[in-house]
Amino acid sequence: MDDARRRRRGMKVRREVLGEAHVARATAEATALDREFQDLVTRYVWGEIWTRPGLPRRTRRLLTIAMLVALNRGEELRLHLRAAARDGVTAKDLREVLLQAAVYCGVPAAHNAFRIAGEVLAEAKARPGRSARR
């Protein structure tokens, strides 16, 4: 597969997973410094990895959340929790992932992740026409 095809596929999946608003903002805010990085992320992360047939998207979502907990990457975790909540991942699903992460990643990392998840779920519940599922 060539880079142009990877870019098209990546942009499609990136929009589906993270939402049109986030992708439009990231694209618009790209600077001369990070424009090539944004392109790399689109082609490699979204066009190469997230489009692979080996795992369902839901599994990739939950794995990504767990890995972001392990790496203590709060900002990216928040982004992926929002995307997961918009796409039907429930509070119960998240609770199970975060409990699993507590055992393997450490209680402090999971404690921070539970705090962030609580904020994200509260935001989702407060949005008109949306409800955070329990």
C-alpha positions in Angstrom: 0.0 0.0 0.0 1.4 3.4 -0.9 1.5 6.5 1.4 -1.4 8.3 -0.3 -3.7 5.3 0.3 -2.5 4.9 3.9 -3.2 8.7 4.4 -6.8 8.4 3.0 -7.5 5.3 5.1 -5.9 6.8 8.1 -7.8 10.1 7.9 -11.1 8.1 7.5 -10.4 6.0 10.6 -9.0 8.9 12.6 -12.2 10.8 12.0 -14.4 7.8 12.9 -12.5 7.1 16.1 -11.6 10.6 17.4 -14.4 12.6 15.8 -14.5 15.1 13.0 -14.1 18.1 15.4 -10.9 16.8 16.9 -9.3 15.9 13.6 -10.3 19.2 12.0 -8.8 21.1 14.9 -5.6 19.1 14.9 -5.3 19.6 11.1 -6.0 23.3 11.3 -3.6 23.8 14.2 -0.7 22.0 12.6 2.3 24.2 12.1 5.4 24.0 10.0 7.0 22.3 13.0 4.5 19.5 13.4 2.7 19.2 10.1 4.9 16.2 9.0 4.4 14.6 12.4 0.6 14.9 12.0 0.9 13.2 8.6 3.0 10.4 10.1 0.4 9.8 12.8 -2.4 9.7 10.2 -0.5 7.3 7.9 1.1 5.1 10.5 -1.1 5.0 13.6 -4.5 5.3 11.8 -3.8 4.2 8.3 -1.5 1.2 9.1 -2.3 0.0 12.6 -6.0 0.9 13.3 -7.0 -0.5 9.9 -5.5 -3.9 10.4 -8.1 -6.7 10.4 -6.6 -8.7 13.3 -8.5 -7.0 16.1 -12.0 -5.4 16.3 -11.9 -1.6 16.7 -13.5 -2.0 20.2 -10.6 -4.1 21.3 -8.1 -1.6 19.9 -10.0 1.1 21.8 -9.8 -0.7 25.2 -6.1 -1.7 24.6 -5.2 1.9 23.8 -6.9 3.1 27.0 -5.0 0.5 29.1 -1.7 1.4 27.5 -2.2 5.1 28.0 -2.9 4.4 31.7 0.3 2.4 31.9 2.3 5.3 30.3 0.5 7.9 32.5 -0.5 9.9 29.4 -3.5 11.9 30.8 -4.1 14.1 27.8 -4.2 11.3 25.3 -6.2 9.1 27.7 -8.8 11.8 28.0 -9.0 12.0 24.2 -9.5 8.3 23.8 -11.9 8.1 26.7 -14.1 10.7 25.1 -14.0 8.8 21.8 -14.8 5.6 23.5 -17.8 7.2 25.4 -19.1 8.6 22.1 -18.9 5.2 20.5 -20.8 3.2 23.1 -18.1 2.0 25.5 -19.9 1.9 28.9 -18.7 3.1 32.3 -18.8 -0.6 33.3 -16.4 -1.4 30.4 -14.1 1.4 31.4 -14.2 0.3 35.1 -13.1 -3.2 34.2 -10.2 -1.9 32.0 -9.1 0.5 34.7 -9.2 -2.2 37.4 -7.1 -4.5 35.2 -4.7 -1.6 34.7 -4.5 -1.0 38.5 -3.1 -4.5 38.9 -0.6 -4.3 36.0 0.2 -0.6 35.8 0.0 0.4 39.4 -2.5 2.0 41.7 -1.3 5.6 41.2 -1.7 5.4 37.4 -5.1 3.8 37.8 -6.2 6.3 40.4 -5.4 9.2 38.0 -7.2 7.3 35.1 -10.3 6.8 37.2 -10.3 10.5 38.0 -10.0 11.4 34.3 -12.6 8.8 33.3 -15.0 10.2 35.8 -14.6 13.7 34.4 -15.1 12.5 30.8 -18.2 10.4 31.7 -19.7 13.4 33.5 -19.0 15.6 30.5 -20.6 13.0 28.2 -23.7 12.7 30.5 -24.1 16.5 30.6 -24.1 16.9 26.8 -27.7 17.3 25.4 -28.9 14.1 23.7 -26.1 12.0 25.1 -26.0 9.8 28.1 -23.1 8.1 29.7 -24.1 4.5 30.1 -23.5 2.7 33.4 
